[in-house]
Amino acid sequence: MDEEEWFAENTPYPFKVIHWSRIASLASLTCRYLRKLALYDNEDSVKTLARLTVEMTETLTELLTSKSESAKNNEKLIQDLNNRGVCDGRKIAGSAELMQNIADELPYWPMLRFLNTAANSRKQFQRIANDLKLGKDCPINVSESANYSLETPINSFVWKCLRHFQDVHWHIRVGFEGSGYGHIDGPAKTFEEAVEGIILTKLEAPPARRPGIVGMIKREDIPIYQTSCKLPSLTKTTAKDWADKAIVPYVDSKYADFSNVPEFADILKRNGVRTRGQQKREIRKDIIRALTSLARKALT
């Protein structure tokens, strides 16, 4: 880290544009494991997750707030880089632009929230949201008139499913745009090649350790994603298609026992819901209702 701090301080141009750090990759990996451990209710992980989340949210806000010293220095550096044309004419992006690819698919953004309401600036949030283009490509309705809550169990569950499809579709797009796992010499030529890098795979381990599982989707589920990639954007009109051709098949494949899904608890208590077929029928109804509630209106 001392070496990277020296480069950042003494060679800001190459550090900003071309420096690649292993720390970012390691942080991404360790934070995923930390999240899992926290969800398993490990006390130390919960405390660490809370502390890091506050620190990271403070840093995000500092990067996006022009009043901060780091934001001013970054803006000055970007202007200097662009004026010099040091990257063969490529425009150097600021912090907000770098975060847009993440923010434009989300209906929310992490910010500090204070107990004293006077310190909570709606104007600052709106400015940051505009800079980030927050929600521009989000699959659900992000307008102020939207009338749903992600605290509703089935809405929360369906949103997590949509996020899963967002992630998978992103990997598929990247697979067709450049080299990757299983197609190192160039872009994927087939759908199977594009998804090979995210197929759930069991990694064998030494005798003293348990084997691990990596990946995002089952190989037998490839047809689900071939179909979902071709679906039109989610709207109140297309909600049923998204349920029947993407969400419900994914849920049916992922959960061998629907009683293990907390969000389905009330659904499974309904009268006449005993067999898996009956359970799936009722779950489908609620998924369609949730998707319709979450979705934007179709453009006319």
N, C-alpha and C positions, 0 to 999 in steps of 0.2 A: 504493500500500500504506500509506503514511503516513496518508492520509485515512481508510482503513478502520480502522486501528489507533486513530485518534482517536475514531471512532464507537463502536468496541467498548468503549473505555475510558469515554467520556463519555455515551453513550446506549445502555446495555446492553440495555434492553427492546426497542426497535425493531430494534436490530442483531441480536439473538437470533432474533426472530420473523419480520420482514418484509424484512430486508436481502438483496438479491440481488447476488452478486458475479460479474463476468465471469471472475475468476481461476479459479473452480471449473470452468467450462466449458472454458477454455483449458488448464487442467491435465489434464483428462480427454482432450482431443484430443492434446496433446503427449505424454502418457504412452503413448497407444496407438502413436504413431509411434515413440517411444523403444523400446517393446517390440519392434516389428517390426525396427528397426535392430539391436537387440541379438541377435535371432534370426538376422539376416543376418551376425552375428559382427563387427560394427563395434566396434573396441576401445574407443573413447571412450564409445560407447553402453552397452557392457557394464559399464564402470566406473561410469558415471553411474547406471545402473539399480541396481547393487548399493548405492551410497551412498544413493540416494533410498529404496530399499526398507527399509534399516535405519532411516533417519530416520522414515519413515512408520509402521513397525511400533512404534518407540518412542513415537510420538505416539498411535497407536491404544491401546496399553497404558496410557498416561497418562490418556487420556479414559475408559477403562473401569475404572481402579483408583481406588477411593474414597479411597485414602491420598494421592493426588497433590493438589497445591495447585489445579491447574486443575479437577480433578474436584470438589473441595470448593466452589470458587467457582461452578461450573456448577450444582451441586445446590442451593446457596443461592439463586441467581438463579431457577431453575425453581420452587422453593417460593414465592418472592416473587411471581413472575408468576402462578402458579396461585391464590395467596391473593387477589391483586388482581383476578383475572378480567379481565385486559386483552385477552383474545382472544375475546370474546363467548362465554365458557363453554367454549371448546376447551381441553383439557388440553395443557399444554406438555410435549413429550417430552424425556427425558434422552438422553444419548449412546447408551446401550445400546438404547433403544427405537428411535432413529433408524436404528440399524444392523441391526435385526432383519429387515427386509425383504430384506437381502442375506444375512445369516447363516443364516436359516432354510432356505435352499435349498442350503446347502453342507455337506459332510462334514468340513470342516477350517476352521481360523482361524489367521491369522498371529500368532505370538507370538515373543518373544525366547527363544532356546535357548542355554544357557551350557555352556562346556566343563566347568566344575566342577558336577557333578551336584547338589550340595547347593543350588545357586541355582535349580534348575528345580522350580518349585512345581506339582505336579499339582493341589493343592487350589485354587490361584488360577486355573488353566486351567478347572477344573470349574465354579468360581463364575462366571467370565466366560461359559463356554459356556451355563450355565443362564440368565444374564441376557440373553444374545443369542438364546435359544431355538435354539441352533445345531442345524442338521439337521432341524428339526421338519417341514419340507415338502420335504426333500431326496429326489430320486427313488430314491436308492440306500440300502442298509441302513447305518445309522450306529450301530447298537448295539455294545456292547463284544464281543458274541459273533460279530460279522461276521467272516467268514474269507476275505478277499480282499486283494489289494494293488494300488494304483494304479500301482505301479512295473512291474507286468506289462504289456508293450507293448499287447496287445489290450485289456486293461482300461482302460488310460490312454486309448487311442483312443476306445473306446466312451463313456467318461465325458465326453470332449470333445464328442462328438456329442450326448450328453444335455444338456450345457451349452448347445450351440447351440439345441436345441429349447426349452430353458428361456427363453433370450433372445428367440427369435422369438415364443413364446407370450405372453411379457410384453408385447411390443410390440402384439400382436394385442388383448390385453385392454385396454391403454391406448387403442388405436384405437377400440374400441367404447364406451369410457367418456367420451371427450371429443373436442374438436376436434383436428385434426392435419393433416399434409400430405395434400392432396387432399380434405379435408373440414373446411375452416376454420370452417364455420358451426355445427358440432356433431359429435356422435359419428358414427362410420362407420355407414352403413346396410347395407353389403354387406361380405363378407369381402375382396373385392378392394380396397375403399376402406381397410379396416383395415390391409392390408399394403402399400399403395402407398408409404408413406414408407420402407420397408426393401427395396424392390426394387432389385437391382443395376443401377446406371445409370452410363453412361459420360459423364463431364463433359468437354466440349470445352475445350481450353486454347489460349492464344496460340501462334503458330508456334514460339516459342523454348522452349516447355515441352511435356512429354508430357501427354496427357489422363489424367485420373484416373478411378478406379472407386469409387463409393460404394454402400453398401447391404449387405444380408445374404443375400438369397435371389434365385434366378432366377425370372423371371416364369412360366416354364414349369413350375416346381416348386410353384406355388401349391396344386395338388391334394394334394401330400404333406402340407402343413401343415393343409389343411382336414381331412384324415383324422387327423393326429396330435393335433389339438386335441380330437378326440372320443374318443381312446383313454382307457381307464381308467388309473389310476395304475399305475406299473411295479411288478409283483410277480413272484415266481417263476412264477406261473401265467400272467401276461400277457406274459412276456418274449418269447415267439415272435411274438406280435402286434406288439410294439414293434419287433422286428427286421424283420418282413416288411412292415409298413405305414409305418414311419418311417425307421429307421436305414439299412437296406439300400437302399431307393430313394434316400435322400439321398446315400449314399456312391457309388452307381452313377452318379448325376447329376453329382456333384462331381468325381470322378476319372476322366478319360478313359483314364488309364493307371495301373493298380493298382500297377505296379512303382515309382511315384513316392511311394508311401506306405511309409515305413520300417517301420511296425508290421506290414505285410503280408509282409515279406521272407521269413520262415520258411514262411509259408503257401504262397507261390508256388513254393517249392522242393520241395513234396511231389510224389510220383510221380503221373503222370497229370494234372498241372495245367498245361495249355498254353494253351488257348483262353480268351477272356474269360468265356465261359459256365462253364467249369470253375473258373476263378479265383473267379468270383462265388459259385459253389456252396460252395466251401471257406471263403471269407470269411464267408458267411452262417452256416455251421456254427459258426465261432469267435465271431461276434457273438452268436449265441443263447446259446452257452456262457458268454460274458462277462456278458451281461445277466442270465442266471439266477444267476450267482455274485454279481453286484453287488446284485441285487434283494432287497427285503424278502420275508418270507413273506406269503402272502395271509391276510387276516383271516378267521377262520372264524365 
